[in-house]
Amino acid sequence: MRQNSHQLLIQKLLVSTHYLTLFKDELILVEKTPSLLGGSFAPSLVQAELGDILKSIETLDKQERLIKSTFWYDEHAFNLLNQSLSIVDNWIEGIDRLVQVCEEQSIFHTILGESRARVFGVLADVFSSLKVINLSLKEDYVHPVLFEQIRLMKLEEEAQQDQ
């Protein structure tokens, strides 16, 4: 069962990289063609705000490459690599920062607004999926240090019960 949880974690990480790629592609489309938003926003404002979001995505490039390279690792090797490089922790924090940057941009609120849902439905769906997979990673992932602390606490409890 533990091996399956490791494989599930890797699978979720890879799915999140896929959603991030789709999200980036959709943002680039809107950034390159600000006319999709109609005349309500100046193209320079659209490009500046979406550019900030794209910069946040670029900061995740190294983590994304690390995640993709861990696909072939067995559980022990993955745990060692993750412990030394904090791959999962950094990825989750990076996605959290990206979501925060998106939610701070007025253009992004307009893009995801109810009146634009039909035009930017794919972008809205991918953004929602990215948030959901990140929440799923947070729920399922127990940091190795915490796992070790839990194991030590259980050993202490067992030792106390034996006395």
MDAnalysis code that builds the backbone (N, CA, C; Angstrom):
import MDAnalysis as mda
import numpy as np

u = mda.Universe.empty(489, n_residues=163, atom_resindex=np.repeat(np.arange(163), 3), trajectory=True)
u.add_TopologyAttr("name", ["N", "CA", "C"] * 163)
u.add_TopologyAttr("resid", np.arange(1, 164))
u.add_TopologyAttr("resname", ["MET", "ARG", "GLN", "ASN", "SER", "HIS", "GLN", "LEU", "LEU", "ILE", "GLN", "LYS", "LEU", "LEU", "VAL", "SER", "THR", "HIS", "TYR", "LEU", "THR", "LEU", "PHE", "LYS", "ASP", "GLU", "LEU", "ILE", "LEU", "VAL", "GLU", "LYS", "THR", "PRO", "SER", "LEU", "LEU", "GLY", "GLY", "SER", "PHE", "ALA", "PRO", "SER", "LEU", "VAL", "GLN", "ALA", "GLU", "LEU", "GLY", "ASP", "ILE", "LEU", "LYS", "SER", "ILE", "GLU", "THR", "LEU", "ASP", "LYS", "GLN", "GLU", "ARG", "LEU", "ILE", "LYS", "SER", "THR", "PHE", "TRP", "TYR", "ASP", "GLU", "HIS", "ALA", "PHE", "ASN", "LEU", "LEU", "ASN", "GLN", "SER", "LEU", "SER", "ILE", "VAL", "ASP", "ASN", "TRP", "ILE", "GLU", "GLY", "ILE", "ASP", "ARG", "LEU", "VAL", "GLN", "VAL", "CYS", "GLU", "GLU", "GLN", "SER", "ILE", "PHE", "HIS", "THR", "ILE", "LEU", "GLY", "GLU", "SER", "ARG", "ALA", "ARG", "VAL", "PHE", "GLY", "VAL", "LEU", "ALA", "ASP", "VAL", "PHE", "SER", "SER", "LEU", "LYS", "VAL", "ILE", "ASN", "LEU", "SER", "LEU", "LYS", "GLU", "ASP", "TYR", "VAL", "HIS", "PRO", "VAL", "LEU", "PHE", "GLU", "GLN", "ILE", "ARG", "LEU", "MET", "LYS", "LEU", "GLU", "GLU", "GLU", "ALA", "GLN", "GLN", "ASP", "GLN"])
u.atoms.positions = np.array([
    [0.814, -1.189, 0.000],
    [0.000, 0.000, 0.000],
    [0.861, 1.259, 0.000],
    [1.990, 1.217, 0.728],
    [2.866, 2.371, 0.767],
    [3.423, 2.688, -0.612],
    [3.769, 1.643, -1.375],
    [4.274, 1.854, -2.726],
    [3.209, 2.544, -3.577],
    [1.964, 2.136, -3.404],
    [0.884, 2.768, -4.155],
    [0.748, 4.241, -3.794],
    [0.941, 4.589, -2.512],
    [0.835, 5.992, -2.116],
    [1.963, 6.813, -2.742],
    [3.149, 6.224, -2.844],
    [4.269, 6.893, -3.502],
    [3.950, 7.121, -4.980],
    [3.430, 6.101, -5.633],
    [3.074, 6.228, -7.046],
    [1.956, 7.251, -7.236],
    [1.016, 7.280, -6.318],
    [-0.076, 8.249, -6.392],
    [0.454, 9.669, -6.234],
    [1.399, 9.872, -5.325],
    [2.001, 11.193, -5.137],
    [2.698, 11.642, -6.422],
    [3.489, 10.762, -7.015],
    [4.177, 11.097, -8.266],
    [3.155, 11.421, -9.349],
    [2.101, 10.626, -9.430],
    [1.065, 10.851, -10.433],
    [0.410, 12.217, -10.227],
    [0.098, 12.569, -8.991],
    [-0.523, 13.863, -8.708],
    [0.428, 15.010, -9.054],
    [1.700, 14.827, -8.751],
    [2.675, 15.858, -9.106],
    [2.726, 16.051, -10.616],
    [2.736, 14.952, -11.354],
    [2.784, 15.046, -12.819],
    [1.505, 15.666, -13.382],
    [0.365, 15.331, -12.806],
    [-0.896, 15.935, -13.243],
    [-0.858, 17.435, -12.987],
    [-0.322, 17.839, -11.847],
    [-0.261, 19.271, -11.545],
    [0.654, 20.003, -12.520],
    [1.747, 19.353, -12.962],
    [2.609, 19.996, -13.964],
    [1.869, 20.136, -15.291],
    [1.040, 19.152, -15.603],
    [0.243, 19.216, -16.830],
    [-0.739, 20.388, -16.776],
    [-1.448, 20.524, -15.660],
    [-2.385, 21.643, -15.517],
    [-1.654, 22.979, -15.562],
    [-0.478, 23.034, -14.974],
    [0.287, 24.277, -14.998],
    [0.657, 24.647, -16.430],
    [1.043, 23.669, -17.232],
    [1.387, 23.924, -18.635],
    [0.174, 24.437, -19.403],
    [-0.969, 23.802, -19.198],
    [-2.195, 24.260, -19.863],
    [-2.560, 25.680, -19.429],
    [-2.430, 25.948, -18.138],
    [-2.740, 27.267, -17.589],
    [-1.829, 28.319, -18.216],
    [-0.556, 28.019, -18.293],
    [0.412, 28.941, -18.888],
    [0.070, 29.210, -20.355],
    [-0.235, 28.166, -21.098],
    [-0.575, 28.330, -22.514],
    [-1.806, 29.214, -22.706],
    [-2.813, 29.024, -21.872],
    [-4.027, 29.838, -21.961],
    [-3.729, 31.303, -21.616],
    [-2.900, 31.522, -20.603],
    [-2.536, 32.897, -20.232],
    [-1.758, 33.583, -21.347],
    [-0.855, 32.847, -21.963],
    [-0.070, 33.421, -23.066],
    [-0.992, 33.831, -24.206],
    [-2.003, 33.012, -24.475],
    [-2.974, 33.354, -25.521],
    [-3.649, 34.688, -25.227],
    [-4.101, 34.864, -23.996],
    [-4.778, 36.112, -23.629],
    [-3.782, 37.262, -23.610],
    [-2.574, 37.010, -23.112],
    [-1.566, 38.072, -23.052],
    [-1.193, 38.549, -24.459],
    [-1.063, 37.629, -25.378],
    [-0.654, 37.986, -26.749],
    [-1.793, 38.597, -27.556],
    [-3.022, 38.324, -27.153],
    [-4.183, 38.885, -27.855],
    [-5.134, 39.534, -26.846],
    [-4.708, 40.663, -26.255],
    [-5.539, 41.320, -25.233],
    [-6.892, 41.779, -25.762],
    [-7.056, 41.809, -27.066],
    [-8.340, 42.209, -27.635],
    [-9.443, 41.215, -27.266],
    [-9.055, 39.998, -26.833],
    [-10.047, 39.016, -26.394],
    [-10.867, 39.537, -25.220],
    [-10.294, 40.474, -24.467],
    [-11.000, 41.047, -23.321],
    [-11.910, 42.201, -23.722],
    [-11.926, 42.517, -24.999],
    [-12.737, 43.648, -25.437],
    [-11.994, 44.946, -25.167],
    [-12.688, 46.035, -25.266],
    [-12.046, 47.336, -25.090],
    [-12.024, 47.831, -23.663],
    [-12.378, 46.978, -22.709],
    [-12.492, 47.455, -21.334],
    [-11.147, 47.643, -20.633],
    [-10.085, 47.066, -21.171],
    [-8.764, 47.202, -20.547],
    [-7.720, 47.572, -21.590],
    [-6.798, 48.423, -21.197],
    [-5.696, 48.777, -22.084],
    [-4.796, 47.562, -22.281],
    [-4.361, 47.318, -23.516],
    [-3.498, 46.155, -23.767],
    [-2.247, 46.128, -22.882],
    [-1.693, 47.297, -22.588],
    [-0.487, 47.334, -21.749],
    [-0.782, 46.840, -20.331],
    [-1.970, 47.167, -19.810],
    [-2.360, 46.702, -18.479],
    [-2.564, 45.185, -18.470],
    [-3.233, 44.686, -19.493],
    [-3.454, 43.239, -19.619],
    [-2.112, 42.519, -19.660],
    [-1.218, 42.992, -20.501],
    [0.081, 42.339, -20.651],
    [0.923, 42.449, -19.387],
    [0.842, 43.569, -18.693],
    [1.623, 43.740, -17.459],
    [1.132, 42.788, -16.367],
    [-0.176, 42.763, -16.144],
    [-0.704, 41.921, -15.067],
    [-0.557, 40.434, -15.385],
    [-0.856, 40.049, -16.607],
    [-0.684, 38.641, -16.970],
    [0.792, 38.280, -17.019],
    [1.636, 39.251, -17.342],
    [3.086, 39.035, -17.309],
    [3.568, 38.704, -15.905],
    [2.979, 39.349, -14.901],
    [3.325, 39.041, -13.503],
    [2.973, 37.600, -13.160],
    [1.817, 37.148, -13.643],
    [1.410, 35.762, -13.395],
    [2.358, 34.806, -14.107],
    [2.709, 35.137, -15.347],
    [3.617, 34.269, -16.107],
    [5.004, 34.199, -15.456],
    [5.447, 35.293, -14.854],
    [6.727, 35.279, -14.132],
    [6.649, 34.330, -12.936],
    [5.502, 34.311, -12.271],
    [5.315, 33.376, -11.149],
    [5.400, 31.929, -11.628],
    [4.877, 31.682, -12.812],
    [4.939, 30.330, -13.374],
    [6.377, 29.967, -13.704],
    [7.119, 30.921, -14.252],
    [8.524, 30.664, -14.619],
    [9.369, 30.274, -13.415],
    [9.023, 30.783, -12.223],
    [9.797, 30.423, -11.031],
    [9.638, 28.947, -10.680],
    [8.621, 28.306, -11.244],
    [8.379, 26.884, -10.970],
    [9.063, 25.963, -11.975],
    [9.753, 26.521, -12.964],
    [10.373, 25.702, -14.011],
    [11.339, 24.656, -13.462],
    [12.210, 25.077, -12.543],
    [13.191, 24.137, -11.984],
    [12.479, 23.005, -11.234],
    [11.485, 23.364, -10.423],
    [10.742, 22.340, -9.678],
    [10.020, 21.397, -10.628],
    [9.479, 21.945, -11.703],
    [8.768, 21.111, -12.676],
    [9.722, 20.097, -13.307],
    [10.918, 20.531, -13.653],
    [11.916, 19.599, -14.216],
    [12.297, 18.525, -13.210],
    [12.442, 18.912, -11.942],
    [12.746, 17.932, -10.899],
    [11.624, 16.907, -10.759],
    [10.397, 17.387, -10.766],
    [9.246, 16.480, -10.635],
    [9.227, 15.491, -11.790],
    [9.406, 15.987, -12.995],
    [9.375, 15.105, -14.167],
    [10.515, 14.091, -14.141],
    [11.635, 14.480, -13.564],
    [12.766, 13.547, -13.517],
    [12.603, 12.477, -12.445],
    [11.705, 12.685, -11.489],
    [11.531, 11.712, -10.405],
    [10.567, 10.588, -10.758],
    [9.956, 10.655, -11.913],
    [8.966, 9.667, -12.316],
    [9.508, 8.236, -12.228],
    [10.776, 8.047, -12.547],
    [11.361, 6.702, -12.607],
    [11.970, 6.254, -11.286],
    [12.008, 7.120, -10.301],
    [12.638, 6.782, -9.029],
    [11.759, 5.832, -8.220],
    [12.422, 4.937, -7.494],
    [11.648, 4.114, -6.554],
    [11.369, 4.963, -5.314],
    [10.572, 4.426, -4.419],
    [10.119, 5.225, -3.275],
    [11.287, 5.715, -2.417],
    [12.223, 4.832, -2.108],
    [13.341, 5.214, -1.242],
    [14.166, 6.330, -1.893],
    [14.495, 6.168, -3.170],
    [15.302, 7.181, -3.862],
    [14.541, 8.506, -3.952],
    [13.233, 8.424, -4.225],
    [12.432, 9.638, -4.293],
    [12.426, 10.359, -2.951],
    [12.239, 9.594, -1.867],
    [12.207, 10.206, -0.534],
    [13.533, 10.876, -0.192],
    [14.648, 10.249, -0.554],
    [15.958, 10.865, -0.311],
    [16.108, 12.155, -1.108],
    [15.745, 12.085, -2.377],
    [15.853, 13.267, -3.236],
    [14.923, 14.373, -2.739],
    [13.714, 13.990, -2.379],
    [12.755, 14.972, -1.899],
    [13.220, 15.605, -0.589],
    [13.818, 14.789, 0.278],
    [14.287, 15.325, 1.556],
    [15.416, 16.328, 1.346],
    [16.300, 16.060, 0.400],
    [17.426, 16.968, 0.187],
    [17.039, 18.201, -0.628],
    [16.058, 18.075, -1.520],
    [15.703, 19.192, -2.391],
    [14.324, 19.799, -2.101],
    [13.579, 19.216, -1.192],
    [12.228, 19.696, -0.845],
    [11.364, 19.873, -2.089],
    [11.373, 18.883, -2.951],
    [10.665, 18.978, -4.222],
    [9.175, 19.216, -4.004],
    [8.541, 18.378, -3.215],
    [7.094, 18.475, -3.038],
    [6.728, 19.746, -2.274],
    [7.431, 20.032, -1.197],
    [7.139, 21.242, -0.416],
    [7.269, 22.498, -1.269],
    [8.366, 22.595, -2.017],
    [8.583, 23.773, -2.860],
    [7.522, 23.884, -3.955],
    [7.102, 22.734, -4.491],
    [6.082, 22.745, -5.534],
    [4.752, 23.250, -4.973],
    [4.355, 22.724, -3.839],
    [3.094, 23.138, -3.223],
    [3.139, 24.630, -2.886],
    [4.238, 25.087, -2.294],
    [4.379, 26.508, -1.963],
    [4.368, 27.370, -3.223],
    [5.007, 26.894, -4.286],
    [5.033, 27.639, -5.542],
    [3.649, 27.777, -6.159],
    [2.880, 26.708, -6.132],
    [1.509, 26.771, -6.660],
    [0.667, 27.699, -5.782],
    [0.856, 27.643, -4.469],
    [0.145, 28.564, -3.564],
    [0.464, 30.019, -3.909],
    [1.743, 30.314, -4.145],
    [2.139, 31.684, -4.503],
    [1.518, 32.093, -5.837],
    [1.503, 31.167, -6.803],
    [0.908, 31.458, -8.104],
    [-0.569, 31.783, -7.971],
    [-1.294, 30.996, -7.209],
    [-2.723, 31.239, -6.994],
    [-2.918, 32.604, -6.337],
    [-2.077, 32.928, -5.378],
    [-2.179, 34.223, -4.697],
    [-1.936, 35.372, -5.682],
    [-0.913, 35.243, -6.525],
    [-0.630, 36.289, -7.516],
    [-1.818, 36.443, -8.468],
    [-2.378, 35.335, -8.906],
    [-3.540, 35.386, -9.806],
    [-4.706, 36.112, -9.145],
    [-4.957, 35.781, -7.906],
    [-6.104, 36.361, -7.208],
    [-5.912, 37.839, -6.886],
    [-4.680, 38.330, -6.959],
    [-4.403, 39.737, -6.699],
    [-4.549, 40.606, -7.948],
    [-4.651, 39.993, -9.123],
    [-4.689, 40.743, -10.380],
    [-6.127, 41.047, -10.792],
    [-6.411, 42.325, -11.011],
    [-7.774, 42.725, -11.406],
    [-8.153, 42.141, -12.767],
    [-7.209, 42.073, -13.671],
    [-7.479, 41.509, -15.003],
    [-7.902, 40.056, -14.865],
    [-7.221, 39.339, -14.003],
    [-7.535, 37.913, -13.834],
    [-8.947, 37.743, -13.281],
    [-9.341, 38.607, -12.357],
    [-10.714, 38.568, -11.828],
    [-11.727, 38.798, -12.952],
    [-11.405, 39.718, -13.844],
    [-12.297, 39.999, -14.968],
    [-12.367, 38.809, -15.917],
    [-11.220, 38.189, -16.170],
    [-11.179, 37.033, -17.068],
    [-12.050, 35.906, -16.520],
    [-11.976, 35.696, -15.214],
    [-12.739, 34.608, -14.608],
    [-14.138, 35.020, -14.183],
    [-14.483, 36.285, -14.403],
    [-15.804, 36.767, -14.006],
    [-16.929, 36.033, -14.717],
    [-18.107, 36.087, -14.128],
    [-19.267, 35.362, -14.662],
    [-19.629, 35.777, -16.077],
    [-19.476, 37.046, -16.393],
    [-19.876, 37.509, -17.723],
    [-18.928, 37.016, -18.815],
    [-17.758, 36.544, -18.440],
    [-16.767, 36.093, -19.420],
    [-16.583, 34.575, -19.416],
    [-17.357, 33.870, -18.640],
    [-17.140, 32.426, -18.463],
    [-17.116, 31.663, -19.780],
    [-17.962, 32.047, -20.721],
    [-18.005, 31.321, -21.994],
    [-16.739, 31.554, -22.810],
    [-16.206, 32.757, -22.738],
    [-15.028, 33.095, -23.529],
    [-13.772, 32.446, -22.945],
    [-13.658, 32.436, -21.628],
    [-12.450, 31.940, -20.974],
    [-12.719, 30.708, -20.123],
    [-13.642, 29.887, -20.564],
    [-14.019, 28.695, -19.810],
    [-12.869, 27.738, -19.591],
    [-12.017, 27.553, -20.599],
    [-10.885, 26.633, -20.462],
    [-9.919, 27.152, -19.409],
    [-9.627, 28.448, -19.460],
    [-8.723, 29.049, -18.484],
    [-9.286, 28.915, -17.073],
    [-10.568, 29.172, -16.917],
    [-11.209, 29.047, -15.604],
    [-11.165, 27.603, -15.115],
    [-11.455, 26.662, -16.014],
    [-11.426, 25.243, -15.629],
    [-10.030, 24.783, -15.247],
    [-9.036, 25.197, -16.013],
    [-7.662, 24.786, -15.718],
    [-7.183, 25.398, -14.405],
    [-7.536, 26.655, -14.161],
    [-7.163, 27.300, -12.899],
    [-7.802, 26.570, -11.722],
    [-9.077, 26.236, -11.859],
    [-9.758, 25.482, -10.800],
    [-9.108, 24.123, -10.595],
    [-8.781, 23.452, -11.673],
    [-8.143, 22.133, -11.581],
    [-6.771, 22.223, -10.921],
    [-6.033, 23.273, -11.229],
    [-4.718, 23.470, -10.614],
    [-4.857, 23.664, -9.109],
    [-5.871, 24.424, -8.682],
    [-6.093, 24.621, -7.247],
    [-6.526, 23.315, -6.576],
    [-7.375, 22.547, -7.250],
    [-7.862, 21.291, -6.677],
    [-6.737, 20.277, -6.531],
    [-5.900, 20.135, -7.559],
    [-4.808, 19.152, -7.469],
    [-3.802, 19.584, -6.403],
    [-3.620, 20.888, -6.222],
    [-2.718, 21.355, -5.174],
    [-3.283, 21.044, -3.790],
    [-4.588, 21.229, -3.616],
    [-5.222, 20.851, -2.348],
    [-5.094, 19.349, -2.108],
    [-5.246, 18.577, -3.150],
    [-5.120, 17.130, -3.041],
    [-3.698, 16.735, -2.637],
    [-2.711, 17.412, -3.187],
    [-1.321, 17.154, -2.805],
    [-1.103, 17.473, -1.327],
    [-1.662, 18.582, -0.874],
    [-1.511, 18.973, 0.525],
    [-2.146, 17.952, 1.463],
    [-3.298, 17.426, 1.076],
    [-3.995, 16.468, 1.930],
    [-3.261, 15.132, 2.016],
    [-2.700, 14.688, 0.912],
    [-2.101, 13.360, 0.865],
    [-0.633, 13.333, 1.257],
    [0.038, 14.455, 1.154],
    [1.479, 14.468, 1.360],
    [1.814, 14.715, 2.825],
    [2.560, 13.804, 3.388],
    [3.095, 13.984, 4.732],
    [4.591, 14.186, 4.561],
    [5.067, 15.344, 4.977],
    [6.492, 15.655, 4.840],
    [7.311, 14.580, 5.534],
    [8.413, 14.115, 4.911],
    [9.215, 13.043, 5.515],
    [9.673, 13.321, 6.941],
    [9.978, 14.564, 7.253],
    [10.406, 14.896, 8.616],
    [9.240, 14.667, 9.575],
    [8.040, 15.081, 9.173],
    [6.866, 14.857, 10.015],
    [6.584, 13.371, 10.164],
    [6.766, 12.625, 9.078],
    [6.548, 11.188, 9.126],
    [7.507, 10.547, 10.130],
    [8.757, 10.993, 10.126],
    [9.747, 10.461, 11.065],
    [9.367, 10.831, 12.500],
    [8.886, 12.041, 12.710],
    [8.461, 12.457, 14.051],
    [7.282, 11.616, 14.531],
    [6.342, 11.345, 13.644],
    [5.190, 10.509, 13.994],
    [5.655, 9.110, 14.367],
    [6.593, 8.565, 13.596],
    [7.114, 7.229, 13.871],
    [7.791, 7.172, 15.233],
    [8.588, 8.198, 15.544],
    [9.268, 8.249, 16.838],
    [8.269, 8.370, 17.987],
    [7.215, 9.149, 17.793],
    [6.196, 9.281, 18.839],
    [5.505, 7.937, 19.082],
    [5.242, 7.201, 18.027],
    [4.607, 5.893, 18.174],
    [5.531, 4.919, 18.901],
    [6.820, 4.974, 18.593],
    [7.774, 4.115, 19.291],
    [7.831, 4.446, 20.777],
    [7.800, 5.741, 21.111],
    [7.795, 6.150, 22.518],
    [6.539, 5.660, 23.226],
    [5.379, 5.796, 22.540],
    [4.114, 5.322, 23.125],
    [4.167, 3.828, 23.375],
    [4.696, 3.070, 22.424],
    [4.800, 1.631, 22.580],
    [5.728, 1.276, 23.730],
    [6.827, 2.012, 23.859],
    [7.777, 1.757, 24.935],
    [7.125, 2.039, 26.290],
    [6.333, 3.094, 26.369],
    [5.646, 3.427, 27.614],
    [4.590, 2.383, 27.960],
    [3.927, 1.868, 26.958],
    [2.912, 0.827, 27.199],
    [3.557, -0.495, 27.659],
    [4.757, -0.767, 27.172],
    [5.462, -1.991, 27.547],
    [5.950, -1.937, 28.998],
    [6.104, -0.747, 29.526],
    [6.631, -0.616, 30.889],
    [5.611, -0.922, 31.907],
])
